[in-house]
């Protein structure tokens, strides 16, 4: 993707932002019919260009068309449909109760767009993680500046073209990536910054936003644990872990990152994981047409290094090979891993499954607590008390019980992190709320003035205020 001649300096970026501010001040983006038309136009473009979208995803990450649709395009369609279904209701002012002490008055809460928001999206789900926040922001009545990652070149170029074809630049503006674009964007004042990426870059985003007191939503990551207890359905656990870890070759922010497995079932789980991966992707996984690849050679080398640089007692239970020509890495299970191994020192973002065994849940919890609060947590167990202990004891952004990953695809719930894994949430109504300021208003009648609040004060007024404000 080449740099756009329109944005060759911070002055160009500021000028584009100012055009969006001016357009937002006209009130047009906040009109509900305008929001609906914009979302319908976006959906129409995607429907007409599905093959282009899926081809771009396959080019960037090796995603099969089924995976590209199921994990990216289909989720965007679902978000658009949800917004169109509920937009009228969500955008209406809502009555609120008024306390007796403010008699006679009525209260209302007005959903109000934030203004001009900046969305910075990543490369691992380059379509979904760009367009779902875009959809939420448009539905809430905002103007949007979107900068996709320059690492996912084909999809990001397609996104820039799409935005130019679907929306006027004063309403939605696409900024192509360049060596300086992030710096320029972070110098400009926005009404909100929505960032999806690594915790390290999240620190930079917050620091830049602090200059203007710009609110931020950070969708980050971390080492998400997957606990497999002794009473788990091990066959089902293996099937679902292999599916979830295989999606996008493990390059998923909510992928199960490491595995805490009860010692009684560890060998069985590893054997069944091996069988499931080969059932899904064939005998030679590195040549499977629907096995995705790493995004770049740098990421390929990093993940291969995590496999190769392990303690002397750790071993590869299955997998372990990669092809630098295709950037594919086999699903690889490491056993005998310790917390000092490099694979436990960072978010893996690849198809590596380090297994650590435990005897008691307390031991497993102690390991989880050695890391920052994760974006996701998974528990495989048929014991509801075990499930409850995990869900209520450990801190995390979101969780799935007896499966992995799928909680983020339910837009009846918000999706987001906690602590080092992020702040704020989106998807569905929570996504609409993410890009909305709710104005609290109170309208007081002028036909009556109650003198109880006005000086001079006496014992009777004190009794009356105590009665009304208990």
N, C-alpha and C positions, 0 to 999 in steps of 0.2 A: 504494500500500500504506500503510495507516494504522498508526500506532504501536500496539503492543499495550498495553492497560492493565496487563498483568502486569509490565511492565518499564519503569517510569517513573523509576527511579533506580538508582544503582550498588548500593544495598542490595538491590534486587530481583534484580539480576544475581548478586550474591554469594550470595543465598539460593538461587537456582536452581542455581548451581555447587555449593553445599554439599549440596543434595539429591542431585545426581549423585555427589558424593564418597561420601556415605553409602550410596547404592545400589551403587556399585562395590565398596565394602568388604564387602558381603554375599557377593561372589564370583559372583553370578548372571551378570553380563555375560561373565565369563571361561569359563563352562560352554560347551562346544562345541555341545551341542544348542540352547542359547539363541542363540548366534551364528547357527547355521544357520536357525533359525526367524525371526530378525530379517531376515536377508537374503532369505529366501523371501517374507516379508510385504511387504518393500519391492518386490520384483519383481512380486508379485501386484497391488499398488496401481498400479504403473506400467503393467502390462498392461491393467488395467481402465480406466485414465485416459489412454491414449495420445493420444486426440484432444485432450483438454484440454492435455496437455503440448505437443503440436505447435502447437496454436493459440496458446499463450502465447509460444512461441519466434517464431512468425510475427509476433505483435503487437509484440514487443520489437525484433526485428532484421530482420523481413521475410524470415525463412528459409522457403523452400518446405518442405512436409512431408518430401520426400525428403531434403533437406539436414539438416533437424532430426533426422530419424531416423539418418541415416548418420554425422553428426558429433557427435551428442549422445546420444540415447536408446539407439541401438544399442551405443555404446561402454560405456554404463552396464550394459546387459544382459550384455555380454561380460565385464565385470569381475565382476559378480555370479556368473556361471556359472563363471568361473575360480576364484573363492574357494570356492564350494560344492564344486567338484571336488577341490580340494587341501586343504581346511581341516583334515580329520582328520590328514593327514600332516604339514602344516606346524605344527600346534599340539602335536604330540607331543614329549616330551624326546628328545634325540639323544645317543647315546653318543659320548664323545670319548676319545682315547688318554690314558693317564697315564704320565708319565716314570718310569723305573726308580728314580730317586732318591726317589720317594714310595711305593715298594713297602711294603705291599700296599694299593692304592687303586683305586677306579673313579671315572670322571669323567662327568658328564652336563651338557648345556646345556638349560635349561628356557626355552621361549618364554613370556614374561610380558607381559601388557598394561601399557601405560604408566600408565593410569588414566583421567583425564578430560581429553580433548583438545579444543582449539578449532580449528575450521576456518573460515577467512575466505575466501569465494569471490568471484570477479569477475563482471562483467556480460557479457563477450563470448561465453562459452560457459556461460551461467548454470545450465544443468542439469548438464552433464557435469562441469564443474570444481567443482561442489558435491558431487555424488553419488559420483564415483569415490573421492575421499579418504574420504568418509563410509563407503562400502562397505569400503574397506581397513581403516579404524579399527574398524568393527564386527567384521569378520572376525578382527582381532587381539585382540578381547575388551575393547575400551574403551567407556566412555561418551563421547558426543560432543555438543558444543555447536556448532551451525552458524549462522553469520550470512551469508546471501547479500547480494549487492550491492543497494542500493535503486535503482540506476540501471536495472536490468532489472526493471521494476516488475511486469509480469504474471507472469513466471516465478518471481520471488522470492516473490510472494504465494502462488503455487501451492505452492512448496516449503514455506513455513511451514505452510500448510494440510495438506500431505501428512505432514509430520513429526508434527503433532498427531493426525492420524488413524491413523497406523501405529504410533507408538512412545509409550510413557509418558514424560512429560517428565523423570522422574528418570533415564531411560536415554539418550534423544536429545532434545535441546532445541533448538528453533529460535528465534533471536533476530531479530526484524524490524529493518530498518535505521531509524536516526533520526539526527538531528544529533549526538547525544551517545553513541550506542550503541558505536561503536568505542572511544571513550575509556574508557567504563565497562568494556568487555570486557578492554581492555589493562591495567586496574588490578587485575583479579582474577588470582589465581594459578591457572595451569593446569599440567598435566603435559607438555603440548606444544602449540605453536601451529603450525598449518599454514596458510600464506598464499599465495594466488595473486594476483599483481597487478604493479604497477610497481616498478622498483628504488627510486624515491623513497619510496614507502610502505614498502618493505621495510626501509629504514633506520629508520623509525619503529617498525616491529614489533620489530626487534632491540633497539632502545634500550629499549622497554618491557619486553621479555622479560628483559633483563639484570638488572632489579630483583629478580627472583625466581630468576635463573639457569635460566629456563625454556628448554628446547631448542626450536629453531625449524626448520621446513622452509620454505624460500622458493622458490616457483616464479615467477620474474620474467620478464624479456624482454630486449630489446636489439635492435640492428640486425643481423639475421641475413643474411649474404651469400649470394648465389647466383652461382656462377662458371660461365660457359659458355665452354668452351675451343674452340679452332679445329677440333678433330676431333670435336666433339659431333654427335650426330644432331639437327640444328637443328629439324627438323619435330617430332620427339618432344619436344624441350625446350620448344618453344612451346606445344604442346598441354598439357603437364603444368604448366608455369608458369602458364598462363592458368587452368587448373583450380584450382591451389593458391592463387593470389593472389585468385581470385574467391570462394573459400569465405568466407562471412561478410563479404563486401565488404572483405576484407583485414584485418579486425579479429581477427587470430589471432596469438597470441604467437610461433608458429613460422613465420609467413608469411615467404616470402623478402622481405626488406625493401629491399634494393638489389641491383643486377645488375652484376657485373664480367664484361664480355663481350670476348672476343678481337676485336681490330679487324677481322680478316678475315671474321668472321661477324656483326658487330653489325647491319648494315643488313638482312641476311636475317632475323635473329631478330626485329627490331622489326616488320618487315612481316608475318611469320608470326604474331606475337603479336596484332597488330591483326586479322588474319583469324580467328584462333582465338576471340578474345573475341566477335566478331560471329557466328561459327558457333554458339557456345554460348548467346548471349543475344540474338541477333537484330539487326536493323538499328538499331533505336532502343533501346539498352540501358536508358535511363532509364525506359522503360515496360514493361520485361520483368517478368512476374509472378514469376519465380524469381531475379531479381537482388536481393540483400539491400540493406538501407539502413543508414546510420550510426545509432548508438544514440540520439544526441541532436543537437539543433541546435548545441550547443557543439562537439561532435566534428566535425560537418559543416563548420562554419566554420573550424575549425583545419586540417582536411585541405585544404579549398579554398584556404586561405592558403598552404599549402606548395606548391600548384600555381602560384599566381599570383605569389608572391614568389620569383623565381628570377633568376639572373644574366642579363645581357643576351644572352649567347651561348647560353644554354639555350633550347630550344624544346619545344613540345608536339608529339610525333610522332603521337599519336592520343589521342582523348578530350579531357579538359580541362573538361568541363561538369558541372554539378550542378544538382539541383532542390531548393531549400530547402523546398518544400512536402512532398515525399516523402522527403527526406533521402537521396536516391540520388545517387551520384557515379559518373560513367563511369569505367571502367578507363582510366587515363591514363599514358602513357609519356612521360617527360622525357629528352631526349638533350642532350648538351653540358653535363651537370651537373658541378659541381666539389664538392670537400669543403666549401667555404664556403657552399654553398647551404643554406637552411633545411631542405630536405627531407633533407639528410644530417646535420642537427644533432640529430635526435631519432628515436625509433622512430615510423614513419609510422602504423601501425594504420589503414590505409585502402587503397583500390585504386590506389595510385600506384606506378609502376615507374620509378625513376631508373636510367639506364644510364650506366655509366662504362666506357670501353674501356681495354684494356691490350695490351701486346705480349708480355710474358713473365709467367710465373707469379709470379716474384719481385716484379714490380710489383703484381700483384694481392694477394699476401700482405702487402706493405707497406701497402696501403690497409686491408685487414682489421685489421691491427695498430694502426691509428690509433684504433680503437674499443675499448670494453670487450669482454671475452670474450662472444660471442653465445650465445643459447640454442640456435640451430640453424645448420647450415651445409649448403649444397647444391653439388654439383659435377656438371655435365653434361659427360661426356667418354667416348669409347670407348677411351681409352688407360688401361690399368690402372696404369701407372706414374704418370700424372697423378692418377688417383684416389687412389693410395696416398700421394702427396706431400701432397695436400690433407688427407686423413684423419689423417696422422701429423704434419704440420707445424703446422697451425692449432689453437688451442684453441677448444672449443665444447662445448655440452651434449650434442648428438646430431646426427646427420647422415643424409641420404639421398643416394644416388648415382643419378643419372639419373631422379630424381623429386623431389618436394617434400612435406613435411609428414608423410608416412605413417609415418615411424619411430616417432612417438609413439603410433600405434594398435596397436603390437605389444606386448601385455602379457606376452610372454615376455622382454622387456627392460625395464629401468627407464627412466623419463623424468625428466629434471631438468636444471638448469643448472649453471654453474660460474662462480666469481667473481661479477661483477656481475649475471649472469643467473640466479643462484640458488644454493641449497645444499640437498643432500638430493635424493632421488628417490622415485618411487612408480610404481604400475601393477604388477599381478600379484604375484609373490613379493616383488619389491622393495617394493611397496606394503604388503604384510603386514609385512615387516621394518621399514618406516618407522615403524610404530606399535607395535613390539614391542621390549621389552628382553630380551636373551638372558642369562639368569642362568647364570653358570659355576659349577658346584658340583663338589666332590671329596669322596668318602666314603672314609674311611680305616678299615681293619680294626683291631680292637682286640686281636686274638689274638696279635700279634707286635709287639715294639718293637725296631727296629734301633738300636743305640747309636752308630752312626757319626756322627750329627749332634749328639750330646750332648757337652758338655764332660765331662772335660778332653780337649783335643785333642793329637794326637801325629802323628808322621810317617806311620804306617800309615793313620790316618783321612784325612790329606791325600791320600795315594795313592788311597784308595778313592773319595773325593769327586771327584777329578780323573778317575777312570775312569768314574764315572757321569754326569759333567756335562761331557763333552767337546763 
